[in-house]
């Protein structure tokens, strides 16, 4: 028995499913989750001392690679000054200034402790600001696990086939309308009927929780247009795309400016952080300036700000995102070439440093149906072959993958050599 197997068996006694977040359990690919004891650069090391090239990156935050020395130093320096004060710090202002300077739509920002809190708070704000209750989201998009958002959701909810969770009162769910992703005609049609009741449209500008589905040209632009027509707040959930697809997120990459945006992952540099913000006149509705309540004991936590600020500064250097994007493109092209050579129907998607892998004969992946039509069972076999050979992709066919700046030629070769054998074995 491996140490991961032993640890997983013990974990299940007191932790539901042995994990503190469902997709970690490997349910959709089968087998035992790796228990990790160390991570550095492009690699994670499990409890059995096996090293893996990591394409999960803690589900997105580790854009610099693991254990970047400057990030660790910043956290160590802060450690000498205390863990949490529940009072303002200079670092929080620096963080707000930095985020607002990087992201086009941001006049003001508030820090929270997770992506879920960020989206939940942004939606409350949109509802408070508009005085409307109903929200629109898209099928297969995941915005965290708050009640209004677990309706036809992606990520673990999709992986486990319960996209609409028990425990969400019907009275909440009825205020969430779900439309097909990348279908602007459906949005126009819906808003022409119920536009005056809609507080906000929340969208992942690149859908990263049903694998990875970039927006078709015109989709995000169309959302901006219809939101303006109907007085609806447009929220880009950039928890995954923020600071990754470009320094200014998907909104800078695609040139569409939302009213509010939500962040997580990279903004905390691996610490528990989220953020939401946007136009000043909307953000001023938040307490203590306005009546929409929102708060957090650990919000703006100094250790988390130290890690996040250092990460944001390091990724601001010229050429950072081009390098990240180029690694990702070369890796995907390499996979495609090897799949083609092995005669395996395979297609990839990419937005900057995030990507999707599909066992599918489709030319492109544009919709939720395209994703669902891909072969998840074949993905699971590919996943295990790669894992066996020391390459760790996301343990689900419904999650995006992430490269880091620490991934270089060595990791590329390792990945592609492993993939050649994996495709041949399918
Ligand atoms: N929004 C998006 C787009 C996400 O990908 C996630 C998590 N993967 C969340 C929100 C929720 O963030 P968290 O897990 O930090 O609560």
Boltz pocket constraint, residues with backbone or C-beta under 6 A from the ligand:
constraints:
  - pocket:
      binder: B
      contacts: [[A, 59], [A, 113], [A, 114], [A, 115], [A, 116], [A, 117], [A, 119], [A, 142], [A, 143], [A, 144], [A, 145], [A, 155], [A, 204], [A, 208], [A, 209], [A, 237], [A, 238], [A, 239], [A, 240], [A, 264], [A, 265], [A, 273], [A, 274]]
      max_distance: 6.0
